[in-house]
Amino acid sequence: MKSNEVWDQIITTALNEGMQISGGAVPGAKLRQLINLIAAKHGEQYPPPGEEDKKFTEFLNQFSSLLIVLKRTGQDILIAPADKPQLLDLSQDASTELREDIFEAFTRISSHQKPWYERGADRIIWAATEETLNSDKFATIPSASLEQELGDRKAFASSPGIDPEVKDNLLPTLQEHSALWAFSKAIKKYGLSRRWHLFRFQEIVKRIRHWCESQHVDWHAEWLRTRAEGAAKVQIMKRAASIGGENHLFGKLIENLNDEELKRVSLPLDIVIKLLQK
């Protein structure tokens, strides 16, 4: 490409126009069409000379500072601005999530272990807190902390659109002994589970992208995935809890988890139901 500056402008313009048309994240086919049209106005062409053999996703990867791509099995890719990853989350029935090991590395609070990213293998390694791994092979990941988790929740409670009365009820939960649990319970009470999921998803992705820049790690589109079975899983978990009755320990656990948290429960559902029926 002749000029990164020109192409940055082409991509930004195409993405903005695509978002206006789509009302959110832009399908790959639509963005490609817009890039083709806008490039011509700048005296350029898509694909640029010498990049004819590149797939569209590979071409977009050159602009990872401007956009974020979601690959979907059997469907067109979706693209959103780098600072608005929450737009990739389409609905409760098709929740967009971070790959589980990546999500855990940036959110799991541990006093005796620390996560590291193995560059060549694209995987997370947990090592003892006092251990230091080879920086050529591994990138250090900042340990998650309770302060950070509480900060995210405070920011959400104070974000635009949250009713002042609801905010006044959310903030005190962060002073409780089991603050994260109390906050989740309050979020569920006020019907804010979906909104909180999107807010937190955005904040975590921002942290990861900042970490990528600081540690010279390439952002991987494969770190994002769509889980279409999320809503069905939530319903099965709730049904399993109801089978156990209000006084059953499992039922009490499910009652205090919001829908986004239920999607992360990894216990096989057929085993859950089987145990409850005993």
SVG drawing of the C-alpha trace seen along z (x, -y; Angstrom):
<svg xmlns="http://www.w3.org/2000/svg" viewBox="-39 -11 53 52">
<polyline fill="none" stroke="black" stroke-width="0.4" points="0.0,0.0 1.3,-3.5 0.2,-5.3 -0.9,-4.0 -2.3,-7.4 -4.6,-7.4 -5.7,-3.8 -6.4,-4.6 -8.7,-7.3 -10.4,-5.0 -11.0,-2.3 -12.3,-4.7 -14.7,-6.3 -15.9,-3.0 -16.4,-1.7 -18.3,-4.8 -20.6,-4.7 -21.1,-1.0 -22.2,-1.4 -24.7,-4.1 -26.2,-1.6 -26.1,1.4 -27.0,-0.3 -24.1,1.4 -21.2,3.8 -20.7,4.0 -20.8,7.3 -17.6,8.1 -19.3,8.0 -20.7,4.6 -17.5,3.2 -15.6,4.6 -18.0,2.9 -17.7,-0.4 -13.9,-0.2 -13.9,0.4 -16.0,-2.6 -14.2,-5.0 -10.7,-3.9 -11.6,-4.9 -12.5,-8.4 -8.9,-8.6 -7.3,-7.5 -6.6,-4.0 -8.0,-0.6 -9.0,2.5 -7.2,4.8 -4.1,2.7 -1.4,3.7 0.6,6.6 -2.1,7.7 -4.5,9.4 -3.9,12.8 -4.7,11.7 -8.0,12.7 -10.2,9.8 -9.7,10.6 -5.9,10.6 -6.1,7.2 -8.2,5.9 -5.6,7.2 -3.3,4.5 -5.6,2.0 -6.0,3.6 -5.5,0.2 -8.7,-1.0 -11.0,2.0 -11.8,5.4 -13.0,8.4 -15.4,11.2 -15.2,14.4 -18.4,16.5 -18.7,20.1 -20.7,20.4 -21.4,16.7 -19.9,13.4 -17.4,11.7 -18.4,8.6 -16.3,5.5 -16.6,2.8 -14.3,-0.1 -11.5,0.9 -12.9,-1.2 -16.4,0.3 -16.0,4.1 -19.4,4.3 -21.1,3.7 -20.0,7.2 -22.4,8.7 -25.5,9.1 -28.1,10.5 -28.7,12.6 -29.1,15.6 -25.7,15.0 -23.5,13.7 -20.0,12.6 -17.3,13.7 -13.6,13.8 -11.9,17.2 -12.2,18.7 -8.5,18.9 -7.9,15.3 -10.9,14.1 -9.7,15.9 -6.2,14.6 -7.4,11.0 -10.1,11.5 -9.2,14.4 -7.9,13.1 -5.2,15.3 -2.7,14.6 -0.4,17.5 -0.4,17.7 0.2,15.3 -0.8,15.7 1.7,15.5 1.0,15.6 3.1,18.0 3.8,16.1 4.4,18.9 1.7,21.2 -1.1,18.7 -1.9,20.1 -2.0,19.1 0.4,20.5 -0.2,20.0 3.0,19.9 3.8,19.2 3.6,15.5 7.3,15.3 8.4,17.1 9.6,15.1 9.4,16.7 11.6,16.0 10.4,12.7 11.4,13.8 8.9,16.7 6.3,15.4 4.6,12.1 3.6,11.1 -0.1,10.4 -1.0,8.0 -2.7,9.9 -6.4,9.2 -7.3,7.6 -10.3,7.0 -9.7,3.2 -9.9,3.5 -13.1,5.5 -14.7,3.1 -13.5,0.2 -15.3,1.6 -18.5,2.0 -18.3,-1.5 -17.7,-2.9 -20.8,-1.0 -23.0,-2.2 -21.9,-5.8 -22.2,-5.4 -24.6,-7.5 -28.1,-6.0 -28.1,-4.4 -31.0,-5.8 -29.7,-7.8 -31.8,-5.8 -30.4,-2.5 -26.9,-3.9 -27.5,-4.8 -28.5,-1.2 -25.6,0.4 -22.7,-1.5 -23.3,-0.4 -23.1,3.2 -19.4,2.6 -18.8,1.9 -20.1,5.3 -17.9,8.2 -18.9,10.2 -19.0,7.2 -18.9,9.0 -21.7,11.4 -23.8,8.6 -23.3,6.4 -24.3,9.3 -27.5,9.9 -28.4,6.2 -27.7,6.2 -30.0,9.1 -32.7,7.4 -32.7,4.3 -32.6,6.2 -29.2,4.8 -27.4,8.2 -27.2,7.6 -26.1,4.0 -23.4,5.0 -22.1,7.8 -21.6,5.4 -19.9,2.8 -17.6,5.3 -16.9,6.9 -15.8,3.5 -13.6,2.7 -11.8,6.1 -11.2,6.0 -9.8,2.5 -7.4,3.7 -6.3,6.7 -5.7,4.5 -3.6,2.1 -1.7,5.0 -1.1,6.3 0.5,2.9 2.7,2.8 3.9,6.4 4.1,6.4 1.6,9.2 -0.6,9.4 -4.3,9.3 -5.9,12.6 -9.4,12.5 -9.7,16.0 -9.9,14.7 -13.4,13.6 -16.2,16.1 -19.9,16.2 -21.8,18.6 -25.3,19.1 -26.2,21.7 -25.9,19.2 -29.6,18.5 -30.6,22.2 -27.9,23.0 -29.3,20.4 -32.8,21.9 -31.6,25.4 -29.6,24.3 -32.6,22.5 -34.8,25.5 -32.3,27.8 -32.3,25.5 -36.1,25.5 -36.0,29.3 -33.9,29.2 -36.3,27.0 -35.6,23.7 -33.7,25.3 -31.3,27.2 -27.8,25.9 -27.5,25.9 -30.8,24.0 -29.5,21.3 -26.3,21.0 -28.2,20.6 -30.6,18.0 -27.7,15.7 -26.0,15.9 -27.0,13.6 -27.6,14.9 -24.1,14.0 -22.5,15.9 -24.7,18.9 -23.3,19.2 -19.9,19.7 -20.8,22.6 -18.9,25.6 -20.4,28.5 -22.1,30.8 -25.8,30.1 -26.9,33.7 -24.9,34.5 -26.5,31.6 -30.0,32.8 -29.1,36.4 -27.8,35.4 -30.9,33.3 -33.2,36.1 -31.7,38.5"/>
</svg>
